[in-house]
Amino acid sequence: MASPSIHSFFVNDSTLQSIEDEANYYRKSPNIIFLPCGLSFIKNTKGWASIGGIIFGWAYATYFAPAIILWPRYDEDHIGLAPIILFYVLSTGTIVSLFRAATADPGWVPFDMSPANPAKLDWTHCTRCLVKRPLKSHHCGKCQRCVRNMDHHCHWINNCVAEDNQWLFILLVLYGALLSVYTLFLVALHFYYFPLCTLCNHLSFTHKYSKYLMYWQFAQGLALVAICTSQVVVQVGNILMNKTTIEEIINSSKPLHERQAAPVVTKSARDLFQKVCGDAPILCWLNPFRRRRLRPQIYYPQQHHV
């Protein structure tokens, strides 16, 4: 049998070197800006524009809805303080969930750690990062990192939705949907129920153009209700079916005879949601300020001493 040629060795060495160079490039996390306090931000122009649009919509509703509807009606004793408090609770929950979901580590697979008993784990190997990773992990082209239990990369938060921040993303779309529905309700009351405000300064910009400002608020609210509600349904469905959005996309792209059947779910709904939201009491799941209780670090024993 003839020995391999010098040319074949050269090609193989070059290929291996290019693979190693690519892996070293990814190991520098070039698309991630690491901030103090464990926060991070992804370098992505489309993501910055998207998250900027979300912040603008939140700020618009948070300023104009109380200024035009809630506070004037409170001053005229048409409503009590409770509707105002409810509005600001929903608004605060929305922006806090957005900030935390956008700046959190979604579950990046570490480069400098190895799993316990790797031979006994049914893990996969990333051909880009050259790291061992748990099942349901995927390499994100936007973050340029492998992410554990990756659901999808969301431009609206400029981050991946994955194991460690999926619960925050769910809170974001939940609070966003509730805030939008509540704002639509307030706009309807403003046009069809409340009498003309007598204490308002109708020469000010806010009240002079209140009709047009509320038209935009109504249109914005309808769009956000549709987007947020659909995401709530998708995320809840994925949790209950123990699947991810990216798995569904990959499976649906295959020919019919190659598609995998839906996984058999053996855990209860509570256990499935605890896997995402942590083992805190159910009512605490709605608190965007809390720390999610993590499962024991069984994957990377090097972290036990931290």
C-alpha positions as CSV (number, residue, x, y, z in Angstrom):
1,M,0.0,0.0,0.0
2,A,1.4,3.4,-1.0
3,S,2.1,5.8,1.8
4,P,0.2,9.1,1.9
5,S,1.8,11.8,-0.3
6,I,3.5,14.9,1.0
7,H,0.7,17.0,-0.5
8,S,-2.0,15.1,1.4
9,F,-0.1,15.7,4.6
10,F,0.2,19.3,3.8
11,V,-3.5,19.7,3.1
12,N,-4.4,17.9,6.3
13,D,-2.0,20.0,8.4
14,S,-3.4,23.1,6.9
15,T,-7.0,22.1,7.5
16,L,-6.2,21.2,11.1
17,Q,-4.4,24.5,11.6
18,S,-7.3,26.5,10.2
19,I,-9.8,24.6,12.4
20,E,-7.6,25.4,15.4
21,D,-7.2,29.0,14.4
22,E,-11.0,29.3,14.1
23,A,-11.5,27.7,17.5
24,N,-9.0,30.1,19.1
25,Y,-10.9,33.0,17.5
26,Y,-14.1,31.9,19.0
27,R,-12.4,31.3,22.4
28,K,-11.7,35.1,22.5
29,S,-15.5,35.7,22.4
30,P,-15.1,38.5,19.8
31,N,-18.8,39.3,19.7
32,I,-19.3,39.7,23.4
33,I,-18.7,42.9,25.5
34,F,-18.1,41.8,29.1
35,L,-19.3,44.4,31.6
36,P,-18.8,44.7,35.4
37,C,-21.0,42.6,37.8
38,G,-21.1,39.6,35.4
39,L,-23.1,41.5,32.8
40,S,-22.5,41.3,29.1
41,F,-23.7,42.7,25.8
42,I,-23.6,41.3,22.2
43,K,-22.0,43.3,19.4
44,N,-24.8,43.2,16.8
45,T,-26.1,46.3,15.0
46,K,-29.5,44.7,14.2
47,G,-29.8,43.7,17.9
48,W,-29.0,47.2,19.1
49,A,-31.6,48.7,16.8
50,S,-34.2,46.1,17.9
51,I,-33.6,46.5,21.6
52,G,-33.7,50.3,21.1
53,G,-37.1,50.0,19.5
54,I,-38.4,48.0,22.5
55,I,-37.0,50.6,24.9
56,F,-38.6,53.4,22.9
57,G,-42.0,51.6,23.0
58,W,-41.7,51.0,26.7
59,A,-40.7,54.6,27.4
60,Y,-43.5,56.0,25.2
61,A,-46.2,54.0,27.0
62,T,-44.7,54.6,30.5
63,Y,-44.7,58.4,30.0
64,F,-47.7,59.2,27.9
65,A,-50.3,56.8,29.3
66,P,-50.0,58.1,32.9
67,A,-49.5,61.7,31.8
68,I,-52.6,61.8,29.5
69,I,-54.9,59.3,31.2
70,L,-54.0,58.1,34.7
71,W,-52.7,61.2,36.6
72,P,-55.4,63.6,35.3
73,R,-58.1,61.1,36.1
74,Y,-56.7,60.6,39.6
75,D,-56.6,64.4,40.1
76,E,-60.2,64.6,39.2
77,D,-61.1,61.6,41.5
78,H,-62.2,59.4,38.6
79,I,-59.9,56.7,39.6
80,G,-58.0,55.7,42.8
81,L,-54.3,55.1,43.3
82,A,-54.5,51.3,42.6
83,P,-54.7,51.5,38.7
84,I,-51.6,53.8,38.7
85,I,-49.7,51.4,41.0
86,L,-50.7,48.5,38.7
87,F,-49.4,50.3,35.6
88,Y,-46.0,51.1,37.1
89,V,-45.7,47.5,38.5
90,L,-46.2,46.1,35.0
91,S,-43.9,48.8,33.5
92,T,-41.2,48.1,36.0
93,G,-41.5,44.3,35.5
94,T,-41.1,44.8,31.7
95,I,-38.0,47.0,31.7
96,V,-36.2,45.0,34.5
97,S,-36.9,41.7,32.6
98,L,-35.6,43.3,29.4
99,F,-32.4,44.6,31.0
100,R,-31.6,41.3,32.8
101,A,-32.5,39.1,29.8
102,A,-30.4,41.2,27.5
103,T,-27.3,41.4,29.7
104,A,-27.3,37.9,31.3
105,D,-25.1,35.0,30.4
106,P,-27.7,32.8,28.7
107,G,-25.6,29.6,29.4
108,W,-22.4,29.8,27.5
109,V,-20.4,26.6,27.5
110,P,-17.1,27.3,29.3
111,F,-13.9,26.9,27.3
112,D,-11.5,26.3,30.2
113,M,-13.4,23.6,32.1
114,S,-14.1,19.9,31.4
115,P,-17.2,17.9,32.4
116,A,-17.2,15.3,35.1
117,N,-16.8,11.8,33.8
118,P,-17.0,12.9,30.1
119,A,-16.9,9.3,28.9
120,K,-20.2,8.6,30.7
121,L,-22.0,11.6,29.3
122,D,-23.8,11.6,26.0
123,W,-22.4,14.9,25.0
124,T,-21.7,16.4,21.6
125,H,-18.6,18.1,20.2
126,C,-18.6,21.5,18.6
127,T,-16.6,21.6,15.4
128,R,-16.2,25.4,15.7
129,C,-15.4,25.9,19.4
130,L,-13.8,22.4,19.8
131,V,-15.5,22.0,23.2
132,K,-17.6,19.3,24.7
133,R,-21.1,20.4,25.3
134,P,-24.4,19.0,26.8
135,L,-27.2,17.8,24.6
136,K,-29.5,20.6,23.3
137,S,-26.5,22.9,23.1
138,H,-25.9,24.8,19.8
139,H,-23.3,27.2,18.4
140,C,-24.8,30.6,18.0
141,G,-23.6,32.5,15.0
142,K,-24.5,35.9,16.5
143,C,-22.9,35.3,19.9
144,Q,-20.2,33.1,18.4
145,R,-20.4,30.8,21.4
146,C,-21.9,27.4,22.2
147,V,-25.0,27.9,24.4
148,R,-26.5,25.3,26.7
149,N,-30.2,24.4,26.0
150,M,-30.4,27.1,23.4
151,D,-33.9,28.0,22.4
152,H,-33.1,30.7,19.8
153,H,-31.2,33.9,19.4
154,C,-33.6,36.8,19.9
155,H,-32.8,40.2,18.2
156,W,-35.3,41.9,20.4
157,I,-33.1,41.3,23.5
158,N,-29.9,41.1,21.5
159,N,-29.0,37.9,23.2
160,C,-29.7,34.1,23.1
161,V,-32.6,32.7,24.9
162,A,-31.3,29.7,26.6
163,E,-30.9,27.7,29.9
164,D,-29.9,30.6,32.2
165,N,-32.1,33.4,30.9
166,Q,-35.2,31.8,29.4
167,W,-37.2,32.5,32.5
168,L,-36.3,36.2,32.1
169,F,-37.4,36.2,28.5
170,I,-40.7,34.6,29.5
171,L,-41.2,37.3,32.1
172,L,-40.4,40.0,29.5
173,V,-43.0,38.8,27.0
174,L,-45.5,38.1,29.8
175,Y,-45.1,41.6,31.4
176,G,-45.0,43.2,27.9
177,A,-48.3,41.5,26.9
178,L,-50.0,42.5,30.2
179,L,-48.7,46.1,30.0
180,S,-49.9,46.4,26.4
181,V,-53.3,45.0,27.1
182,Y,-53.7,47.3,30.1
183,T,-52.6,50.3,28.1
184,L,-55.1,49.4,25.3
185,F,-57.8,49.2,28.0
186,L,-56.8,52.7,29.3
187,V,-56.8,54.2,25.8
188,A,-60.3,52.8,25.2
189,L,-61.5,54.4,28.5
190,H,-59.9,57.6,27.5
191,F,-61.8,57.8,24.2
192,Y,-65.1,56.3,25.1
193,Y,-65.7,56.5,28.9
194,F,-63.9,59.3,30.7
195,P,-65.3,62.8,30.4
196,L,-63.2,65.6,29.0
197,C,-60.4,66.6,31.5
198,T,-61.2,69.9,33.1
199,L,-58.0,70.3,35.1
200,C,-55.6,69.7,32.3
201,N,-53.6,72.3,30.5
202,H,-54.9,71.9,27.0
203,L,-52.3,74.2,25.6
204,S,-49.4,71.9,26.6
205,F,-48.0,69.5,24.0
206,T,-49.1,66.4,25.8
207,H,-52.8,67.4,26.0
208,K,-53.0,69.4,22.8
209,Y,-52.0,66.4,20.7
210,S,-53.3,63.7,23.1
211,K,-55.6,62.3,20.5
212,Y,-52.8,61.6,18.0
213,L,-50.4,60.4,20.8
214,M,-53.1,57.9,21.9
215,Y,-53.7,56.8,18.4
216,W,-50.0,55.8,18.1
217,Q,-50.2,54.2,21.6
218,F,-53.2,52.1,20.5
219,A,-51.4,50.9,17.3
220,Q,-48.2,50.2,19.2
221,G,-50.2,48.3,21.9
222,L,-51.9,46.1,19.3
223,A,-48.6,45.2,17.7
224,L,-46.9,44.4,21.1
225,V,-49.9,42.3,22.2
226,A,-49.6,40.2,19.1
227,I,-45.9,39.8,19.4
228,C,-45.6,39.2,23.1
229,T,-48.7,36.9,23.4
230,S,-47.4,34.7,20.5
231,Q,-44.0,34.4,22.3
232,V,-45.7,33.5,25.6
233,V,-47.6,30.7,23.8
234,V,-44.5,29.4,22.0
235,Q,-42.3,29.4,25.2
236,V,-45.0,27.7,27.3
237,G,-45.6,25.1,24.6
238,N,-41.8,24.4,24.3
239,I,-41.5,24.0,28.0
240,L,-44.4,21.6,28.3
241,M,-43.2,19.6,25.2
242,N,-39.6,19.6,26.5
243,K,-38.3,21.0,23.2
244,T,-36.7,24.2,21.9
245,T,-37.4,26.5,19.0
246,I,-34.1,25.8,17.2
247,E,-34.8,22.0,17.5
248,E,-38.2,22.6,15.9
249,I,-36.7,24.7,13.1
250,I,-34.0,22.0,12.4
251,N,-36.5,19.2,12.4
252,S,-39.0,21.0,10.2
253,S,-36.3,21.7,7.6
254,K,-35.8,18.0,7.0
255,P,-37.7,15.8,4.6
256,L,-40.9,14.3,6.1
257,H,-39.4,10.8,6.3
258,E,-36.4,12.1,8.2
259,R,-38.2,14.2,10.8
260,Q,-38.2,13.0,14.4
261,A,-41.3,12.3,16.3
262,A,-42.3,14.6,19.2
263,P,-40.4,13.6,22.4
264,V,-42.3,11.7,25.0
265,V,-42.7,13.9,28.0
266,T,-42.6,12.0,31.3
267,K,-42.2,14.9,33.8
268,S,-45.0,16.9,35.3
269,A,-45.7,20.5,34.1
270,R,-44.4,21.8,37.5
271,D,-41.1,19.9,37.1
272,L,-40.7,21.2,33.6
273,F,-41.3,24.8,34.6
274,Q,-39.0,24.4,37.6
275,K,-36.2,23.3,35.2
276,V,-36.6,26.8,33.6
277,C,-37.7,29.1,36.4
278,G,-35.8,27.4,39.3
279,D,-37.1,25.7,42.5
280,A,-38.5,28.9,44.2
281,P,-42.2,29.0,45.0
282,I,-44.4,29.6,42.0
283,L,-45.4,33.1,42.9
284,C,-41.7,34.0,43.1
285,W,-41.3,33.1,39.4
286,L,-43.0,36.5,38.6
287,N,-40.3,38.4,40.4
288,P,-37.7,39.7,37.8
289,F,-35.4,41.0,40.6
290,R,-34.7,37.6,42.1
291,R,-31.8,35.2,41.5
292,R,-32.7,32.0,39.8
293,R,-31.8,29.0,42.0
294,L,-29.4,27.0,39.9
295,R,-29.2,23.2,39.8
296,P,-26.0,21.6,41.4
297,Q,-22.9,22.2,39.2
298,I,-22.6,18.5,38.1
299,Y,-21.3,19.4,34.7
300,Y,-18.2,21.3,35.6
301,P,-16.6,20.2,38.9
302,Q,-13.9,22.9,38.6
303,Q,-16.6,25.4,39.6
304,H,-17.3,23.8,43.0
305,H,-14.6,25.8,44.8
306,V,-15.9,29.1,43.5
